[in-house]
Amino acid sequence: MVNKSQKENDPVTEEEFKAFEAVRISGVINMWDTRTVSELSGGVLTRKRAVKVIEQYKTLKEQYPDVRRSQ
């Protein structure tokens, strides 16, 4: 569930990256459709946090390498 106290500038968490990857791997939507990404993430990501993941995707892949392997 979206943490209402989560600030836009806070680092992306592993949980958020996992949720993003699950939606991405499903292949059902364009990842820039952040409204749908947020909905399909089960409430883990807000629209702004989804954009943050997109912008930092390369770094997050390196930071959380096990997330991509587990998908």
PDB file of N, CA, C and O in Angstrom:
ATOM      1  N   MET A   1       0.837  -1.176   0.000  1.00  0.00           N
ATOM      2  CA  MET A   1       0.000   0.000   0.000  1.00  0.00           C
ATOM      3  C   MET A   1       0.883   1.241   0.000  1.00  0.00           C
ATOM      4  O   MET A   1       1.966   1.247   0.585  1.00  0.00           O
ATOM      5  N   VAL A   2       0.418   2.266  -0.648  1.00  0.00           N
ATOM      6  CA  VAL A   2       1.181   3.508  -0.734  1.00  0.00           C
ATOM      7  C   VAL A   2       1.349   4.098   0.655  1.00  0.00           C
ATOM      8  O   VAL A   2       0.384   4.268   1.400  1.00  0.00           O
ATOM      9  N   ASN A   3       2.589   4.403   0.984  1.00  0.00           N
ATOM     10  CA  ASN A   3       2.891   5.042   2.256  1.00  0.00           C
ATOM     11  C   ASN A   3       2.698   6.540   2.066  1.00  0.00           C
ATOM     12  O   ASN A   3       3.475   7.188   1.365  1.00  0.00           O
ATOM     13  N   LYS A   4       1.674   7.081   2.686  1.00  0.00           N
ATOM     14  CA  LYS A   4       1.341   8.497   2.496  1.00  0.00           C
ATOM     15  C   LYS A   4       2.463   9.418   2.947  1.00  0.00           C
ATOM     16  O   LYS A   4       2.562  10.551   2.477  1.00  0.00           O
ATOM     17  N   SER A   5       3.314   8.938   3.861  1.00  0.00           N
ATOM     18  CA  SER A   5       4.422   9.775   4.319  1.00  0.00           C
ATOM     19  C   SER A   5       5.633   9.685   3.393  1.00  0.00           C
ATOM     20  O   SER A   5       6.610  10.412   3.567  1.00  0.00           O
ATOM     21  N   GLN A   6       5.563   8.788   2.405  1.00  0.00           N
ATOM     22  CA  GLN A   6       6.668   8.645   1.442  1.00  0.00           C
ATOM     23  C   GLN A   6       6.829   9.950   0.692  1.00  0.00           C
ATOM     24  O   GLN A   6       5.883  10.451   0.084  1.00  0.00           O
ATOM     25  N   LYS A   7       8.007  10.486   0.737  1.00  0.00           N
ATOM     26  CA  LYS A   7       8.272  11.739   0.062  1.00  0.00           C
ATOM     27  C   LYS A   7       8.851  11.471  -1.317  1.00  0.00           C
ATOM     28  O   LYS A   7       9.559  10.486  -1.532  1.00  0.00           O
ATOM     29  N   GLU A   8       8.542  12.353  -2.234  1.00  0.00           N
ATOM     30  CA  GLU A   8       8.995  12.190  -3.612  1.00  0.00           C
ATOM     31  C   GLU A   8      10.514  12.064  -3.706  1.00  0.00           C
ATOM     32  O   GLU A   8      11.021  11.360  -4.579  1.00  0.00           O
ATOM     33  N   ASN A   9      11.238  12.732  -2.826  1.00  0.00           N
ATOM     34  CA  ASN A   9      12.694  12.706  -2.889  1.00  0.00           C
ATOM     35  C   ASN A   9      13.325  11.531  -2.161  1.00  0.00           C
ATOM     36  O   ASN A   9      14.539  11.343  -2.239  1.00  0.00           O
ATOM     37  N   ASP A  10      12.529  10.737  -1.457  1.00  0.00           N
ATOM     38  CA  ASP A  10      13.072   9.560  -0.782  1.00  0.00           C
ATOM     39  C   ASP A  10      13.570   8.555  -1.815  1.00  0.00           C
ATOM     40  O   ASP A  10      13.037   8.492  -2.923  1.00  0.00           O
ATOM     41  N   PRO A  11      14.583   7.771  -1.464  1.00  0.00           N
ATOM     42  CA  PRO A  11      15.066   6.746  -2.401  1.00  0.00           C
ATOM     43  C   PRO A  11      13.972   5.727  -2.709  1.00  0.00           C
ATOM     44  O   PRO A  11      13.110   5.454  -1.873  1.00  0.00           O
ATOM     45  N   VAL A  12      14.018   5.178  -3.901  1.00  0.00           N
ATOM     46  CA  VAL A  12      13.084   4.129  -4.299  1.00  0.00           C
ATOM     47  C   VAL A  12      13.432   2.879  -3.492  1.00  0.00           C
ATOM     48  O   VAL A  12      14.595   2.485  -3.411  1.00  0.00           O
ATOM     49  N   THR A  13      12.423   2.270  -2.906  1.00  0.00           N
ATOM     50  CA  THR A  13      12.642   1.076  -2.096  1.00  0.00           C
ATOM     51  C   THR A  13      12.649  -0.178  -2.966  1.00  0.00           C
ATOM     52  O   THR A  13      12.188  -0.166  -4.108  1.00  0.00           O
ATOM     53  N   GLU A  14      13.175  -1.245  -2.406  1.00  0.00           N
ATOM     54  CA  GLU A  14      13.164  -2.518  -3.115  1.00  0.00           C
ATOM     55  C   GLU A  14      11.723  -2.960  -3.393  1.00  0.00           C
ATOM     56  O   GLU A  14      11.430  -3.496  -4.461  1.00  0.00           O
ATOM     57  N   GLU A  15      10.842  -2.736  -2.440  1.00  0.00           N
ATOM     58  CA  GLU A  15       9.429  -3.091  -2.622  1.00  0.00           C
ATOM     59  C   GLU A  15       8.827  -2.353  -3.822  1.00  0.00           C
ATOM     60  O   GLU A  15       8.097  -2.945  -4.617  1.00  0.00           O
ATOM     61  N   GLU A  16       9.135  -1.072  -3.947  1.00  0.00           N
ATOM     62  CA  GLU A  16       8.621  -0.292  -5.075  1.00  0.00           C
ATOM     63  C   GLU A  16       9.195  -0.800  -6.395  1.00  0.00           C
ATOM     64  O   GLU A  16       8.477  -0.913  -7.388  1.00  0.00           O
ATOM     65  N   PHE A  17      10.488  -1.104  -6.400  1.00  0.00           N
ATOM     66  CA  PHE A  17      11.106  -1.602  -7.626  1.00  0.00           C
ATOM     67  C   PHE A  17      10.525  -2.962  -8.006  1.00  0.00           C
ATOM     68  O   PHE A  17      10.296  -3.227  -9.186  1.00  0.00           O
ATOM     69  N   LYS A  18      10.283  -3.826  -7.020  1.00  0.00           N
ATOM     70  CA  LYS A  18       9.666  -5.127  -7.294  1.00  0.00           C
ATOM     71  C   LYS A  18       8.283  -4.954  -7.919  1.00  0.00           C
ATOM     72  O   LYS A  18       7.940  -5.632  -8.888  1.00  0.00           O
ATOM     73  N   ALA A  19       7.501  -4.045  -7.358  1.00  0.00           N
ATOM     74  CA  ALA A  19       6.158  -3.806  -7.884  1.00  0.00           C
ATOM     75  C   ALA A  19       6.224  -3.291  -9.314  1.00  0.00           C
ATOM     76  O   ALA A  19       5.442  -3.712 -10.167  1.00  0.00           O
ATOM     77  N   PHE A  20       7.158  -2.381  -9.576  1.00  0.00           N
ATOM     78  CA  PHE A  20       7.326  -1.833 -10.920  1.00  0.00           C
ATOM     79  C   PHE A  20       7.718  -2.946 -11.889  1.00  0.00           C
ATOM     80  O   PHE A  20       7.154  -3.051 -12.978  1.00  0.00           O
ATOM     81  N   GLU A  21       8.684  -3.774 -11.493  1.00  0.00           N
ATOM     82  CA  GLU A  21       9.148  -4.865 -12.355  1.00  0.00           C
ATOM     83  C   GLU A  21       8.039  -5.864 -12.659  1.00  0.00           C
ATOM     84  O   GLU A  21       7.940  -6.358 -13.782  1.00  0.00           O
ATOM     85  N   ALA A  22       7.214  -6.161 -11.677  1.00  0.00           N
ATOM     86  CA  ALA A  22       6.109  -7.090 -11.895  1.00  0.00           C
ATOM     87  C   ALA A  22       5.158  -6.561 -12.960  1.00  0.00           C
ATOM     88  O   ALA A  22       4.694  -7.314 -13.817  1.00  0.00           O
ATOM     89  N   VAL A  23       4.870  -5.272 -12.904  1.00  0.00           N
ATOM     90  CA  VAL A  23       3.996  -4.665 -13.919  1.00  0.00           C
ATOM     91  C   VAL A  23       4.706  -4.649 -15.268  1.00  0.00           C
ATOM     92  O   VAL A  23       4.100  -4.978 -16.288  1.00  0.00           O
ATOM     93  N   ARG A  24       5.981  -4.271 -15.287  1.00  0.00           N
ATOM     94  CA  ARG A  24       6.735  -4.188 -16.542  1.00  0.00           C
ATOM     95  C   ARG A  24       6.800  -5.544 -17.235  1.00  0.00           C
ATOM     96  O   ARG A  24       6.573  -5.643 -18.441  1.00  0.00           O
ATOM     97  N   ILE A  25       7.107  -6.576 -16.478  1.00  0.00           N
ATOM     98  CA  ILE A  25       7.259  -7.909 -17.051  1.00  0.00           C
ATOM     99  C   ILE A  25       5.934  -8.457 -17.559  1.00  0.00           C
ATOM    100  O   ILE A  25       5.914  -9.273 -18.480  1.00  0.00           O
ATOM    101  N   SER A  26       4.837  -8.022 -16.975  1.00  0.00           N
ATOM    102  CA  SER A  26       3.532  -8.488 -17.450  1.00  0.00           C
ATOM    103  C   SER A  26       3.298  -8.092 -18.901  1.00  0.00           C
ATOM    104  O   SER A  26       2.595  -8.783 -19.638  1.00  0.00           O
ATOM    105  N   GLY A  27       3.897  -6.969 -19.303  1.00  0.00           N
ATOM    106  CA  GLY A  27       3.807  -6.534 -20.690  1.00  0.00           C
ATOM    107  C   GLY A  27       2.438  -6.022 -21.109  1.00  0.00           C
ATOM    108  O   GLY A  27       2.189  -5.861 -22.304  1.00  0.00           O
ATOM    109  N   VAL A  28       1.561  -5.768 -20.177  1.00  0.00           N
ATOM    110  CA  VAL A  28       0.200  -5.400 -20.543  1.00  0.00           C
ATOM    111  C   VAL A  28       0.004  -3.917 -20.838  1.00  0.00           C
ATOM    112  O   VAL A  28      -1.003  -3.534 -21.433  1.00  0.00           O
ATOM    113  N   ILE A  29       0.966  -3.069 -20.423  1.00  0.00           N
ATOM    114  CA  ILE A  29       0.779  -1.638 -20.631  1.00  0.00           C
ATOM    115  C   ILE A  29       2.085  -0.947 -20.978  1.00  0.00           C
ATOM    116  O   ILE A  29       3.170  -1.503 -20.811  1.00  0.00           O
ATOM    117  N   ASN A  30       1.954   0.267 -21.459  1.00  0.00           N
ATOM    118  CA  ASN A  30       3.087   1.157 -21.641  1.00  0.00           C
ATOM    119  C   ASN A  30       3.450   1.685 -20.265  1.00  0.00           C
ATOM    120  O   ASN A  30       2.588   2.218 -19.565  1.00  0.00           O
ATOM    121  N   MET A  31       4.708   1.550 -19.863  1.00  0.00           N
ATOM    122  CA  MET A  31       5.105   1.921 -18.507  1.00  0.00           C
ATOM    123  C   MET A  31       4.984   3.420 -18.241  1.00  0.00           C
ATOM    124  O   MET A  31       4.979   3.836 -17.083  1.00  0.00           O
ATOM    125  N   TRP A  32       4.889   4.225 -19.273  1.00  0.00           N
ATOM    126  CA  TRP A  32       4.678   5.665 -19.067  1.00  0.00           C
ATOM    127  C   TRP A  32       3.230   5.977 -18.715  1.00  0.00           C
ATOM    128  O   TRP A  32       2.906   7.117 -18.380  1.00  0.00           O
ATOM    129  N   ASP A  33       2.357   4.975 -18.789  1.00  0.00           N
ATOM    130  CA  ASP A  33       0.975   5.132 -18.325  1.00  0.00           C
ATOM    131  C   ASP A  33       0.998   4.937 -16.805  1.00  0.00           C
ATOM    132  O   ASP A  33       0.568   3.907 -16.287  1.00  0.00           O
ATOM    133  N   THR A  34       1.505   5.944 -16.116  1.00  0.00           N
ATOM    134  CA  THR A  34       1.778   5.807 -14.693  1.00  0.00           C
ATOM    135  C   THR A  34       0.523   5.621 -13.852  1.00  0.00           C
ATOM    136  O   THR A  34       0.593   5.053 -12.762  1.00  0.00           O
ATOM    137  N   ARG A  35      -0.596   6.078 -14.326  1.00  0.00           N
ATOM    138  CA  ARG A  35      -1.850   5.857 -13.596  1.00  0.00           C
ATOM    139  C   ARG A  35      -2.136   4.350 -13.523  1.00  0.00           C
ATOM    140  O   ARG A  35      -2.465   3.822 -12.461  1.00  0.00           O
ATOM    141  N   THR A  36      -2.007   3.675 -14.661  1.00  0.00           N
ATOM    142  CA  THR A  36      -2.258   2.240 -14.683  1.00  0.00           C
ATOM    143  C   THR A  36      -1.153   1.477 -13.957  1.00  0.00           C
ATOM    144  O   THR A  36      -1.434   0.488 -13.279  1.00  0.00           O
ATOM    145  N   VAL A  37       0.091   1.917 -14.086  1.00  0.00           N
ATOM    146  CA  VAL A  37       1.186   1.285 -13.349  1.00  0.00           C
ATOM    147  C   VAL A  37       0.883   1.336 -11.857  1.00  0.00           C
ATOM    148  O   VAL A  37       1.049   0.341 -11.151  1.00  0.00           O
ATOM    149  N   SER A  38       0.445   2.479 -11.385  1.00  0.00           N
ATOM    150  CA  SER A  38       0.096   2.630  -9.973  1.00  0.00           C
ATOM    151  C   SER A  38      -1.012   1.661  -9.578  1.00  0.00           C
ATOM    152  O   SER A  38      -0.918   1.001  -8.543  1.00  0.00           O
ATOM    153  N   GLU A  39      -2.043   1.571 -10.382  1.00  0.00           N
ATOM    154  CA  GLU A  39      -3.157   0.667 -10.088  1.00  0.00           C
ATOM    155  C   GLU A  39      -2.701  -0.789 -10.086  1.00  0.00           C
ATOM    156  O   GLU A  39      -3.048  -1.552  -9.184  1.00  0.00           O
ATOM    157  N   LEU A  40      -1.919  -1.175 -11.101  1.00  0.00           N
ATOM    158  CA  LEU A  40      -1.481  -2.561 -11.221  1.00  0.00           C
ATOM    159  C   LEU A  40      -0.415  -2.940 -10.199  1.00  0.00           C
ATOM    160  O   LEU A  40      -0.157  -4.124  -9.982  1.00  0.00           O
ATOM    161  N   SER A  41       0.197  -1.953  -9.575  1.00  0.00           N
ATOM    162  CA  SER A  41       1.216  -2.251  -8.559  1.00  0.00           C
ATOM    163  C   SER A  41       0.578  -2.646  -7.232  1.00  0.00           C
ATOM    164  O   SER A  41       1.279  -2.924  -6.260  1.00  0.00           O
ATOM    165  N   GLY A  42      -0.719  -2.668  -7.195  1.00  0.00           N
ATOM    166  CA  GLY A  42      -1.405  -3.027  -5.968  1.00  0.00           C
ATOM    167  C   GLY A  42      -1.320  -1.949  -4.911  1.00  0.00           C
ATOM    168  O   GLY A  42      -1.429  -2.222  -3.715  1.00  0.00           O
ATOM    169  N   GLY A  43      -1.125  -0.730  -5.359  1.00  0.00           N
ATOM    170  CA  GLY A  43      -1.059   0.379  -4.428  1.00  0.00           C
ATOM    171  C   GLY A  43       0.318   0.634  -3.847  1.00  0.00           C
ATOM    172  O   GLY A  43       0.470   1.483  -2.969  1.00  0.00           O
ATOM    173  N   VAL A  44       1.326  -0.089  -4.323  1.00  0.00           N
ATOM    174  CA  VAL A  44       2.691   0.116  -3.822  1.00  0.00           C
ATOM    175  C   VAL A  44       3.273   1.412  -4.367  1.00  0.00           C
ATOM    176  O   VAL A  44       3.985   2.123  -3.658  1.00  0.00           O
ATOM    177  N   LEU A  45       2.975   1.718  -5.618  1.00  0.00           N
ATOM    178  CA  LEU A  45       3.532   2.902  -6.276  1.00  0.00           C
ATOM    179  C   LEU A  45       2.487   3.981  -6.498  1.00  0.00           C
ATOM    180  O   LEU A  45       1.344   3.690  -6.852  1.00  0.00           O
ATOM    181  N   THR A  46       2.883   5.219  -6.290  1.00  0.00           N
ATOM    182  CA  THR A  46       2.079   6.347  -6.742  1.00  0.00           C
ATOM    183  C   THR A  46       2.529   6.649  -8.162  1.00  0.00           C
ATOM    184  O   THR A  46       3.516   6.087  -8.636  1.00  0.00           O
ATOM    185  N   ARG A  47       1.828   7.513  -8.824  1.00  0.00           N
ATOM    186  CA  ARG A  47       2.230   7.908 -10.175  1.00  0.00           C
ATOM    187  C   ARG A  47       3.611   8.556 -10.161  1.00  0.00           C
ATOM    188  O   ARG A  47       4.447   8.268 -11.017  1.00  0.00           O
ATOM    189  N   LYS A  48       3.847   9.438  -9.178  1.00  0.00           N
ATOM    190  CA  LYS A  48       5.145  10.126  -9.093  1.00  0.00           C
ATOM    191  C   LYS A  48       6.270   9.149  -8.805  1.00  0.00           C
ATOM    192  O   LYS A  48       7.370   9.293  -9.341  1.00  0.00           O
ATOM    193  N   ARG A  49       6.006   8.151  -7.960  1.00  0.00           N
ATOM    194  CA  ARG A  49       7.047   7.169  -7.644  1.00  0.00           C
ATOM    195  C   ARG A  49       7.330   6.286  -8.862  1.00  0.00           C
ATOM    196  O   ARG A  49       8.473   5.876  -9.062  1.00  0.00           O
ATOM    197  N   ALA A  50       6.321   5.986  -9.676  1.00  0.00           N
ATOM    198  CA  ALA A  50       6.541   5.213 -10.894  1.00  0.00           C
ATOM    199  C   ALA A  50       7.447   5.973 -11.856  1.00  0.00           C
ATOM    200  O   ALA A  50       8.332   5.384 -12.477  1.00  0.00           O
ATOM    201  N   VAL A  51       7.228   7.277 -11.979  1.00  0.00           N
ATOM    202  CA  VAL A  51       8.093   8.101 -12.832  1.00  0.00           C
ATOM    203  C   VAL A  51       9.524   8.089 -12.281  1.00  0.00           C
ATOM    204  O   VAL A  51      10.490   8.028 -13.042  1.00  0.00           O
ATOM    205  N   LYS A  52       9.645   8.146 -10.979  1.00  0.00           N
ATOM    206  CA  LYS A  52      10.977   8.127 -10.369  1.00  0.00           C
ATOM    207  C   LYS A  52      11.695   6.808 -10.692  1.00  0.00           C
ATOM    208  O   LYS A  52      12.893   6.810 -10.979  1.00  0.00           O
ATOM    209  N   VAL A  53      10.975   5.698 -10.647  1.00  0.00           N
ATOM    210  CA  VAL A  53      11.574   4.411 -11.010  1.00  0.00           C
ATOM    211  C   VAL A  53      12.019   4.443 -12.469  1.00  0.00           C
ATOM    212  O   VAL A  53      13.125   4.004 -12.784  1.00  0.00           O
ATOM    213  N   ILE A  54      11.186   4.950 -13.352  1.00  0.00           N
ATOM    214  CA  ILE A  54      11.545   5.034 -14.772  1.00  0.00           C
ATOM    215  C   ILE A  54      12.814   5.854 -14.944  1.00  0.00           C
ATOM    216  O   ILE A  54      13.724   5.457 -15.672  1.00  0.00           O
ATOM    217  N   GLU A  55      12.872   6.986 -14.281  1.00  0.00           N
ATOM    218  CA  GLU A  55      14.029   7.873 -14.426  1.00  0.00           C
ATOM    219  C   GLU A  55      15.305   7.253 -13.858  1.00  0.00           C
ATOM    220  O   GLU A  55      16.400   7.558 -14.330  1.00  0.00           O
ATOM    221  N   GLN A  56      15.179   6.398 -12.862  1.00  0.00           N
ATOM    222  CA  GLN A  56      16.347   5.816 -12.203  1.00  0.00           C
ATOM    223  C   GLN A  56      16.513   4.329 -12.499  1.00  0.00           C
ATOM    224  O   GLN A  56      17.227   3.628 -11.782  1.00  0.00           O
ATOM    225  N   TYR A  57      15.861   3.848 -13.548  1.00  0.00           N
ATOM    226  CA  TYR A  57      15.784   2.408 -13.802  1.00  0.00           C
ATOM    227  C   TYR A  57      17.157   1.735 -13.867  1.00  0.00           C
ATOM    228  O   TYR A  57      17.355   0.690 -13.248  1.00  0.00           O
ATOM    229  N   LYS A  58      18.083   2.301 -14.586  1.00  0.00           N
ATOM    230  CA  LYS A  58      19.409   1.682 -14.728  1.00  0.00           C
ATOM    231  C   LYS A  58      20.085   1.538 -13.363  1.00  0.00           C
ATOM    232  O   LYS A  58      20.633   0.481 -13.050  1.00  0.00           O
ATOM    233  N   THR A  59      20.047   2.576 -12.569  1.00  0.00           N
ATOM    234  CA  THR A  59      20.646   2.543 -11.235  1.00  0.00           C
ATOM    235  C   THR A  59      19.947   1.527 -10.344  1.00  0.00           C
ATOM    236  O   THR A  59      20.602   0.808  -9.590  1.00  0.00           O
ATOM    237  N   LEU A  60      18.626   1.464 -10.424  1.00  0.00           N
ATOM    238  CA  LEU A  60      17.868   0.533  -9.586  1.00  0.00           C
ATOM    239  C   LEU A  60      18.125  -0.921  -9.972  1.00  0.00           C
ATOM    240  O   LEU A  60      18.140  -1.793  -9.104  1.00  0.00           O
ATOM    241  N   LYS A  61      18.327  -1.196 -11.261  1.00  0.00           N
ATOM    242  CA  LYS A  61      18.683  -2.552 -11.693  1.00  0.00           C
ATOM    243  C   LYS A  61      19.977  -2.988 -11.025  1.00  0.00           C
ATOM    244  O   LYS A  61      20.113  -4.134 -10.598  1.00  0.00           O
ATOM    245  N   GLU A  62      20.928  -2.061 -10.939  1.00  0.00           N
ATOM    246  CA  GLU A  62      22.208  -2.367 -10.315  1.00  0.00           C
ATOM    247  C   GLU A  62      22.084  -2.449  -8.791  1.00  0.00           C
ATOM    248  O   GLU A  62      22.731  -3.280  -8.154  1.00  0.00           O
ATOM    249  N   GLN A  63      21.262  -1.595  -8.220  1.00  0.00           N
ATOM    250  CA  GLN A  63      21.085  -1.554  -6.769  1.00  0.00           C
ATOM    251  C   GLN A  63      20.342  -2.788  -6.255  1.00  0.00           C
ATOM    252  O   GLN A  63      20.650  -3.289  -5.174  1.00  0.00           O
ATOM    253  N   TYR A  64      19.377  -3.273  -7.013  1.00  0.00           N
ATOM    254  CA  TYR A  64      18.553  -4.408  -6.615  1.00  0.00           C
ATOM    255  C   TYR A  64      18.617  -5.516  -7.679  1.00  0.00           C
ATOM    256  O   TYR A  64      17.599  -5.826  -8.298  1.00  0.00           O
ATOM    257  N   PRO A  65      19.795  -6.114  -7.899  1.00  0.00           N
ATOM    258  CA  PRO A  65      19.922  -7.094  -8.986  1.00  0.00           C
ATOM    259  C   PRO A  65      19.061  -8.342  -8.785  1.00  0.00           C
ATOM    260  O   PRO A  65      18.650  -8.961  -9.766  1.00  0.00           O
ATOM    261  N   ASP A  66      18.784  -8.718  -7.557  1.00  0.00           N
ATOM    262  CA  ASP A  66      17.984  -9.912  -7.295  1.00  0.00           C
ATOM    263  C   ASP A  66      16.521  -9.748  -7.689  1.00  0.00           C
ATOM    264  O   ASP A  66      15.826 -10.735  -7.929  1.00  0.00           O
ATOM    265  N   VAL A  67      16.058  -8.515  -7.755  1.00  0.00           N
ATOM    266  CA  VAL A  67      14.660  -8.276  -8.134  1.00  0.00           C
ATOM    267  C   VAL A  67      14.418  -8.765  -9.553  1.00  0.00           C
ATOM    268  O   VAL A  67      13.425  -9.449  -9.804  1.00  0.00           O
ATOM    269  N   ARG A  68      15.278  -8.440 -10.459  1.00  0.00           N
ATOM    270  CA  ARG A  68      15.080  -8.846 -11.853  1.00  0.00           C
ATOM    271  C   ARG A  68      15.255 -10.349 -12.002  1.00  0.00           C
ATOM    272  O   ARG A  68      14.573 -10.965 -12.821  1.00  0.00           O
ATOM    273  N   ARG A  69      16.139 -10.946 -11.243  1.00  0.00           N
ATOM    274  CA  ARG A  69      16.357 -12.396 -11.319  1.00  0.00           C
ATOM    275  C   ARG A  69      15.169 -13.171 -10.788  1.00  0.00           C
ATOM    276  O   ARG A  69      14.905 -14.287 -11.238  1.00  0.00           O
ATOM    277  N   SER A  70      14.457 -12.601  -9.846  1.00  0.00           N
ATOM    278  CA  SER A  70      13.349 -13.317  -9.212  1.00  0.00           C
ATOM    279  C   SER A  70      12.048 -13.212  -9.994  1.00  0.00           C
ATOM    280  O   SER A  70      11.082 -13.904  -9.672  1.00  0.00           O
ATOM    281  N   GLN A  71      12.005 -12.379 -10.992  1.00  0.00           N
ATOM    282  CA  GLN A  71      10.763 -12.166 -11.738  1.00  0.00           C
ATOM    283  C   GLN A  71      10.496 -13.283 -12.699  1.00  0.00           C
ATOM    284  O   GLN A  71       9.490 -13.261 -13.406  1.00  0.00           O
TER     285      GLN A  71
END
